[in-house]
Amino acid sequence: MSEYGLKLASEALILGLYAMAFNLLFRQAGLLSFGQAAFFGLGAYAMALLTQKAGWPFLATLPASLLVSALGALIIGFFSIRLTRIYFTMLTLAFAQLLYAIAHKWYAFTGGDNGITDLRPPGLLGESLPFYYLVLLAFALAVIFLAALEGSPFGYALRALRDNRARAEAVGVDGFRHLLLAFVISGGLSGLAGFLQGALQRSVFPDYLFWTRSAEAILSTILGGSGFFLGPAVGASAFLLLRVVVQAKTEYWPFFLGVLLLLMVLFFPRGLTGLALGLIKWPTEARRGASGS
């Protein structure tokens, strides 16, 4: 592919990873977090600050970014998990906006709205193709990890808490600890996505922490279908492709996105993945119906 194609494919994988990290909370645990941007931005800023101010090698900042994001999720989750429903959602949003305000105003440390630029990875990783393979490897490992998590006793415990927390806790499931651990894992993976996005764009700005960055994960999940394991990744690719195509033709990208979301919610609530699977199964079901009648 061309340089632009490789960059677009890398961005789709990063957004897919970010959306799947969000869906760990949304689908598995039944928690709607509007603060995923906090961990996405923490991962990106950890990479940027350690490479520019501390002189760390690029790859050495990867585990540090994961650790910083997971630690941020541990602190935020410790307070947020105690709340439920809309109160949980609003508190996660408040924490993310607080971090955004700090990054936006602290010019001496974060560069403020000027951001941190010139973050080109050294050596081969500064080229589009090797960096794409790095992103692909990170995405694949995250998918394998999330698949194993979903089929583990921990994954079943999360779904039990989602369906009926009181009943799950009555049979011995520690709701707070399980949900907090899920929150930390989701935050760490979101930080990994932020790390990769900052390296891809070769710059980090405060909008990595803004609420619209959280909305991208939510919209991708809705488009792809939250009920399917890879649905958020499918939705992320569709979201990115639609944005590129529409913005090349018109400036009214939010309008077309709103219309698409309205249609998806009203007529295709299972998302693009559910729609595609339905179209694949439709001829078989039609033949069965005809033979049965």
N, C-alpha and C positions, 0 to 999 in steps of 0.2 A: 504494500500500500504506500501511498504518498506520505510525506511528513504530516500533513494535516489529517489524513486518515488514521495514522497511528496515534496521533494525539487524541483524536475523537474516540477511538476504540479504548485507549487508556482511561479517558475520562468516564466512559460508560461503565467500565469495570469498577472504577473507584466509586462512582455513584451507586452501582449495584451492591458493592460491599457495604457501603454506608446504609443503604435502605434495608439490607438483610440484617444488619446489626440492630436497626430500629425495630424490625419485625420480630426479633427475638423477644422483645418486651411486649409488642403489640399483639402478636398472634399467640405466642407461647404463654405469656404471663397475664395478658389482658390489660396491660398498662399503656396508656396513651401519653408518651413523653413528648413534650414540645421543647425539650432542652437538649436534644442531641447535638445541636450546634456547639454547645459548651465543650463537649469532648472532642468533636471534630476540630474545633479551633485550638484546644489545648495541645492536641497532637501536632498540629501544624506549627504552632508557635514554639513548642519544645524543640522541634527540628531546626527551625529558623534561628532561634536564640543560641542554641548550643553550637551550631556550625559557624555563625557569624561572630558571636561574642566570646565563646569559649574555645573556638577553634577545633571542635570535635570532627572526626571523619564522618562523612555522610551516613554510612551504614551503621556506625556506632550510635547514632542518635535514634535509630529505629526502636530498640528496646526501651530507651529512655522515654520516647514519645508514648509508647504503650503504657509504661509505668505511670507517667504523669497523667494521662487520660484516665487510667483505671483508678488512680488515687483521687482525682477530681470526682469521678463517679461514686467512689466510696463515700466521700464527704457529702456530696449532694444527695446521694441515695439514702444516707443515714437519716436525713431529715425528711426527704420526700416520701419514702416508702411508708412512713407512718400515716400518711394521708391517703385518701381514696378518690377515685373518679376525677371530677373537675378540679378539686383542690390539689391533687397530685399533679395534674397537667399544668396548672397555673404556677405552682411552686417551681417546677422544673424550668418553665419559661422565665420566671423571675431570676433564677440563678444564672441562666444563660445570658440574659440581658445585663445582669450585674457584671459578668466577665467581659461582655462586649464594651460596656462603659469604661472599665478599667483599661482595656487594650486601646480604646479610642482616645483616652485622655492622657495616658502615661507615655508622653513623648520620649522621655529620657531612656525608657526601657524597651518599649514596644515600637517606637517610631510613630505612635499615634495613627492618624488617618493616612500618613505617608507610607505606613507599612514597613515591611522588611523585604528588600528586593535583592537581586543578583544571587539567587540560591541555586544556580545550575550545579547539579551533581557532578563530581569530578570523573575523569576517565570515560570509560565506555558508557556508564550510566547517564552521562550527559547527552548521549545520542538517543534518538527516538525509539529505534528498534530494541536495543538492550533494555531500555527503561520500560518499554511495553512488556517485555518478558518478565521483568521484576514485578510489575503490577499484576500480570496474569498469574504468576506464582503465588503472590500474596492472596489474590482472590480465590485461587484453587484451594490453598491451605485453609482459608477461612471457611469455605463451603464445606470441606471435609470435616472441619472441627464442629461447625454448626449442625451438620447432619448427624455426627456422632452424639452431640449433645441432645438433639431432639429425640433420639432413640434410647437415651440413657434413663436410668431411674430419676435423675434430676429433671430431665425433660418432662417425664410423666408427672412428677410432683408439681412442676410449674403449671401444667394443664389442669391438674386437680385444683390448684389454688385459683386458677382463672375461672373454673366452672362453679366452684363452691368453696370459698376460703374457709368458712366456719366448719364445714364437714371435713375438709382436708386436715385442718388443724386438730380436729377432734380425734382423728386416727393417728396422730403423732407427727404430722408434717410441720416443721418450724417455718411458718409463713414468712416472717420477717427476714430470716437468714437466707432462705431460698430466693426470695424476690430481690434482696440486696445483692446477692451473688450474681443473679441474672443482670441486674442493673450495672454492676461493675464490668461484667463480660461485654455487655453491649457498649458501654463507654470505652473500653479498651479497643474494641474493633472499630468504633467510630473514630478514635484517635489514630488508628492505623490508616484509615481512609483520609483523614486530614493530613497526615504525614506525606502520603503519596500525592495528594492534590497540591500541597505546597511545593513539592519537588517538581511536579509536572508544570505548574504555572510559573515556577522559579521565583515566587513571591508569596508573601502572606500579608493579608490585610485584616482589619477588624471585622469586616463583613463575614469572615469565616465563623464568627461567633454570633452573628445576628440571627434573629428568629426566622428569616427567610431561608437560611441554610437548613434549619430543622424542617421547614415546610417542604423542601425538596425531597427529603427522605419520605415524608408522609405522602406526598403526591405520587411519588414513584411506586410506593406500596399500594396505593389505591388503584393506580393505572394497571399495574401488573396483576394484582390480586393477592391480598394478604393471606388468603386461605391456602396458598400453595407455597411450597418451600422456596422455589426459585422465582416465584411471582414478582417480588420486589426487584430482582435483577432484570427481569423482562421489562418491567415498568420503567426502570431507570434508563434502559436503552431506548425505549419508545419516547420517554420524556425528553431525553437529550436530542434524539433525531428530530422530533417534532419542533423543538425549540430552534434548532439550526435551520430547518427548512422554512419555518414560518418567519423567523427573523430576517431571512434572506429576501423575503418577499414583502413584508410589511412590518411596521413598528407595533402592531396591535397583538403582540404575542400573548399577554395576559388574557385578552378577550377570547382568543381561540382556545387557550388552555382551560378557561372557565367553562366554555361550551362543551369541550370534550369531557371534562370531569362531570358536568351535569348529565350528559348522556350516559356516561359509565355508571354513575350512581343510580340513575332511574331505570336503565334498561339492561345493563350488564354489570350487576353488583359483584360478580365473581372476577371482574377485571379481564384484561386481555388474555391472560393464561386460561381462565375459565372459558372465555369465548372461543379461543383456538381449540381447546379440547372438545368443546361442544360441537364445533364444526367438523372435527375429525370423527367423532362418534355418531354424528347425525345420519350418514348413509346406512351404517350398520343398524341403528335403532329403527330407521325407516323400513328397512327390509324385514326386520323382526316383526314390526307392527303389521306390515302387509301380509306376511305369512301367518301371523296369529289370527288376523281377521278372515 
